[in-house]
Amino acid sequence: MEPVRVNLGPRSYDIRFAGDLGSFADFVRLSVPRAKLALVVADTHTERHATTVRDALESVGLRTGMAVVPSGESSKSLAEFGKLLDALADLPADRQTAVVAVGGGVVGDLAGFAAAAYNRGLPLVMVPTTLLSMVDSSVGGKTGINHAKGKNLIGAFHQPAGVWIDPAFLGTLPDREFRSGLAEVVKYGVIQDAEFFAWQEANAAAILARDLEAVRYLVAKSCRLKADVVEQDEREETGLRAILNYGHTFAHAFETVGGYGAWLHGEAVAAGMVCASRLAEKLGRIPADVTERQVKLLTAFGLPLHPKAEWPIEPMIDVMRRDKKAAAGRLRFVLPTRMGHVELVDGVPEDLVREVLC
C-alpha cells in the first residue's frame, strides 16, 4: 500500500501502511530524526501492542518510557492529561522527545494534547489500533479532552510527525469497535465521494467479514479523503474542514447527555448522520432516498439510527448551542445537498432539530 502524504508545508507528514515493526522503527527515526527519547502512551487494552512498539524503538537506540491510561472515553479528562504531563516531566522530556500514541481515538486525542502542551509542543507519532482511529482521529492534528459541558471542548491543533497504520491490529478488534469505525467510513462517502459510498454498499459483506483487501482499500481511501480536506483547511478557518463533522453536532450531544462511554463515538456518529440527513430533508435540501441509502448501509453495519428514547431532548439542544460550529448560540449543522456533497448551514430552527430527535 502506497503511503498517503498530508501536504501541509513544514508540517507535512506521511501516513504509512505496513506491518513490519523493524520498518516502523525506521519510520519513527525518519519522522523524528532528532529524538533520543520517547514516551509510549497506551491504554489497558493496547498495552501489549505498546510494549512491542517500545521494544522496536529501543532496538534503534531510543530510550523509552511508557504510560498506560484506563481504556474508555472517561480517560479524555483533565486528570489523565495531568498524569501524562507528570510522566513526561519524570522522564525528563526535552523538546525533541517523541510522544508515540498506541491505541484508539481516546489514546490519540489524549496523548496528542499532552504532546501539544508539554514544552509548547513535542513531536507526535500516531499508531492507531482501531478502525475509527485509523480512518479519522489519527489524521489531521485535532487533539483534546472532554469537559462536563461538552465533548472535546479543551484541545489544540497539533499535527503528527507521522502516522503508522498496521491493518493487522484490526484482526483482534472487538466486533462492536470495528462496526463503530465504519460510521466514519460511511461519512466520507456522504460528504465527499458518492462512488466510495456506492462501493461500500456493494462490498458491505466483504467489509464486515474483514476481507483484507476490502479493509486495506477503505482505510487508505478514507485517509486520502480526510487528508484532501485537511490540506485545504488545516485549522477549520475557511469552513471546508467543518464538513468532516457531518453528524457530529448531534453525536456530541448524544455522548454528553447519554454519558461518555454509553455509546462508542462511531455509534453516536451513525445516529447523528441520520438525524442530520432527516434535518436536511425537512429543510428541502435533499430527497428522502439520500437518507434511506444511509439508513440501509448503517443498518447493514449494525449501527444505531436514532438516539435513545430516555435521553432528554432539551439538554441535547443545550449541548448543540455550545458546539464549536455554533455562532452566538445559533445552531449550525453540516447537511447534505446530494450524495457526496454537504454544506455548513447556519441558523437552523431549533423546532426542526427537536422534531428529528423525537
N, C-alpha and C positions, 0 to 999 in steps of 0.2 A: 504494500500500500504506500503510495506516494505521500510525503508529508504535506500538510496544509500550512501555508505561510500566512501569518497575520501581519499585514504590512502597515506599520504604524511609525514609520521613520525610525528614530533612535530606540523606540520601544517595541520594534518588530520582534517576532519570535516564531518558532516552528511548533506545530502540533505533529508529533511523530507517532506512528502506529507500528508497534513491534512488541516482541515478547522476550527478547534476549536481554537479561539483566546486565550482562557484560557490555552490551551496546548501550543500555540505559546509563551505566556509569560514565561511559564516554560522552553520551549526550549531555549529562549534567556538567561534565568538565568543559564541554564546548559552550554550554549555555551560561555558565557562571565561572569563567576561567580564573577569576581572582580568588574564589572561595577556597579556604583551607579548613573550614568548619561548617557543619550543617546540623540543624535541628530537624529531625524527622518527626512529624506530627501524625498521629493516627487516632482512631477510636477503638473501643474494646472489640469491635467486630473486625477491624482491619489490622490489628496489632501483629498478626502473623505475617501478613504481606509487608508491613513496615519493617519488621526485623530482617526480612530478605533484602529489602531496599537498603537498609542501613549497612548490611554486610557488603553489598555491592559497592556502596560509596566508600567504605573503608578499604576495599580492595584496590582502589585507585588513589589512596593516600589522604582521603578526607577524614578528619576527626569528627565524630558524630555524638550527638545526644538524642534522646528520644522522649517525647511527651505523649501520653495517652489520655484522651478525654472520654467521658461516658458517651456511648452511642445515643443518637436521637437528637431531635430538634432542640431540646432543652439545653444542650451544650452551647448553643449560639447565644451565650449570656455574658454579661459583664464579669461574672465570677470566673468563668472558664477562660475568658480573654485575659483577665489579670493573671491567672495561673501560667498561661503561655508566656506572658511578658516576664514573669518570675523565672521561668525555665530558660529564657534567652539570657536574662541577667546572670543566672547561675553558671552559664557555660564557661566564661562570659562571651557573649556575641559581640562582634565588631560589625562595621558597616558592610563588610563583604561576606558575612555569614549567610549561608543559604537556608531558607526555610523550605522543607520538602513536605508537601501535604499529600498523605496517602490515605484516600478514603472517598466518601461521597461528598455531596454538596455541603453538608454541615462542617465537615473537616476542612474542606477547601475554603469556605467562607470565613470560618473562624481563624484558621492558620493564615489565610491571606490578609485578614485585617490586622493580625499581630505583626505580620511582615511589613505591612504598610505603616504601622505606627512606631515600631521599635527603631530607634535611631533615625526617625523620619524616613524609613524605607530600607528594607532588606530585599535581596533577590529572592524570588519565589519560584519554585518548580512544582507544578501540579502533576500528581499521579492519581487520576480518578479511577475508582474501582467499581462504581455503579454506572448503569446506563445513563441515568439522568445527569450525573456529573460529567460523563464523557461527552455528551452531546450539548450540554448547556453551561453548567456553572463553572467548569474549569477554564472556559474560554471567554475572554472579554474583559477581565480585570475588575469585575464587581466583587467586593468583599464586604463582610459585615456581620452584625449580630442583631438579635431581636430585642424589642422593648415591649413592656406590657401593653403599651398603647398601639403597637403595630409591628409587623414583620419587617426586618431589615432597615429599621429606622436609623440605625447607627452603623456607619461604614465609610468606606473610601474606595475610589478607583485606584487599583494597583495592578498593572499588567504583570503576568508571569514572565519569567525569563524563558520558559519552555514548558510544554505540556507533553507528557508521555502517556500514551494510551495503549494498554495491552488488552485486547478483546478477550483473552483467556480468563481474565478476572470475572467475566460475566458467567462463566461456567458454574460458579458456586454461588451466584447471586440468587437470593430467595425470589420466588415467582412474583410475589407482590411488589418487590423492589423493581424487578425487571419491567413489569407492566406499568408501574408508576413512571419510569423513564420514557416509556413510549408516548406519554402525553406530550412531552416536549417535541418529540419527533413529528407527531401529528401537527403540532403548532406550526412547524416550519413549512409544511405543505400548505396550510391555510394562509399564512401571511406572505409567503414568498414564491412558492413553486407548486403550481397546480399539477404538473406532471409528477412531482415527487409524491404528492398526496395520492394520485391515481396509482402510482407504483405500490404504495403501502396497501391500498385497497386490494390490489391484485396479488400481493405477496403476504397477506396477513397471516396465513397458516405457517409459512416458512419462517416469518419473523417470530411468531410465538413458539415455534419449535427450536428457536435459536440457531437456525441454519447459519453456519459460519460465514458463508459468502453474503447472505442477506444482511446479517448483523454488521459485517465489515462495511458494506455499502451504506447502510443507513447511518452508521456512526460518522463515516468520512463525509458523506453528503451533508449531514446536519452541521458538522463543524465548519464546512466550507460556507454554508448558507449563513451561519452566525458570523463568521469572520468577514463576509462581504458587508454586513451591516455595521459591525464594529469599526471596520476600516473607514467607513464614511461618517460615523458619528460616535467617536470613542467615548465621550463623556455625556451623551444624551443632551447635546446643546442645540441641535438642529431639529429635533423631533423625530428623526428617522429611527434611531435606536429604540424609541418607545414601542415600535411595532413588535419587538421581542417580548413585550409584556402583554400580548394578547391573552385574555383570560385571567391575567394575574391580579387585576384590581379586585375582581370577585374572589379569586383564590386566596389572596392575603387576608381578606375579610373572613373567609371560612376558617383559615388557620388560626387567626387571632381569636375569634369568638368561640370556635369549637375547642380551642386549647391546643397549643403547639404539641404536635405529636399524635393528635386524634386521627388525622389523615396524613399520609405522606404528601410531599409537595406536589408530585405529579397527579395524585388523585384530586387534590384541590384544583389544580390547573385544568384537568379534564372537565370537571363540573363548571369551572369558571368560563371555559371556552363555550360551552353550550349556552350558559346564561348570556354571554356577550353576543353570541350569534342570534339568539332569540331577541335580544335587545335591538340588534340591527334590523331584524325583521319588523319589529314594532315601529321602527323609525322609517321603514320603507326603503332601506338601503340594499336589501338582498331578498331574493325569493326563498321560500321555505326549503327548497331542495338543498341549498347550501348548508343549512343547519342539519337537515336529515342525513346528508352524507357524513357529516362529523359524528352525529349520534350513532350511526351504523358502525363506523370504524371504531369509535371509542367503546362501543358495546362489545365488538369482536375482541377488543383488547382487555375486556373485563374491568373497565374503569367507570367510576360513578358519573352520573349525568346531572345531578342537582344536589344542592346542599341538604344536610339532614334536617328533617322537619322540626326537630326540637331546638334548633339554633335560632334565636330570636332575630328578627329582621332589623329592627331599629339599631341595635349595636353594630350590625354589619354595615349599615348605611353610615354610621358614625366613623367606622374604620375607613371606609372609602373616602370620606371627606378629608381624611388626613393622608390619603395616598399620595405618593411622590408626584404623580401626574396631575393631581387636583390643583386648581388655581383659585386662591381666595375662597376656598370652601366649595367651589363649583366642581361638579363631578365631570371627569373626562375619562373616556374609555377608548381603547383600541378596538375598532369594529370592522368587520369585513364588508367590502363592496362587491366582491366576487371571489370565487375560489382562487387563491394565490395572490390576493391583494387586500390590504387593510389600511385604514386611516385612523388618525387620532381625532376624536370627535369631542368638541367642547360643549359644556352647558347642557348635558343630558338631563332631562327632567327626572327628579327622584321618584315620582309616582310610577314611571315606566320601569325603573330599576326594581321597585318593590314588587311590581307585577311579575317580573321574571324570577324573582326569588321565592314566590309563593308556590 
